[in-house]
Amino acid sequence: AMKKSLQNSIKLKEKVDVYTLTEAERKRHADKQIEENRRERDALRNRKTTKNGANEGGKPKRVKSVRKDDEVYQSLIFAAFDQQSVLSQKDMVQKCSGEKWNFLRPIVEKLCTAHKDKGKNGKLWALRPEYRLSTDAKLESHHDEDHENDNTQ
C-alpha cells in the first residue's frame, strides 16, 4: 500500500490510445501537451530564487513607514481629541489614520498627560490644560469632587 502523501503527489496522465485517433485529433492532442509543458516550464522559471535566496515572484516588497514632521502628528493628535477628551493608545493610533505609535509617542508625551486606567491596566491620554480648547469639558476626577464637598461644609 502507498502512503497517502505519495498518492496525493502523483499525477496520473490521461491515457490516450493514439492509434485509434484521427490525424487531426493526434495533432490537437500533441499541441495541447506542448502548451501544457511550456506553461509548466514558464512557471518554474518565474519561481527561480535570487542569489540571496528570496523569491523573485513570491512576497511583495514591504513598504517602509516614513516619519513625518512633528506638525503633521500634532494636527492628527488634536483632531483625535476633538470627539473625546480621553483616549487610549489603541484609540489614538486608530484615529490618527493608523500611524505607528513609535512615531506618535514623543509628540503625545509632549502634548498629553497619562492617566492610569484601573479597568484596562493601561494608560489613558488626555490633552494638557494649555492645549485644551476653552469649549472642552473640564476633566473631573472623583478626587476633585471630594475636596469640593469638604470645602462647602
Salt bridges, closest charged atoms under 4 A:
GLU14 OE1 - LYS32 NZ 3.70
ASP31 OD2 - LYS27 NZ 3.87
GLU35 OE2 - ARG38 NH2 2.47
GLU35 OE2 - ARG39 NE 3.82
ASP42 OD2 - ARG38 NH1 3.45
ASP42 OD1 - ARG45 NH1 3.88
GLU99 OE2 - LYS68 NZ 2.48
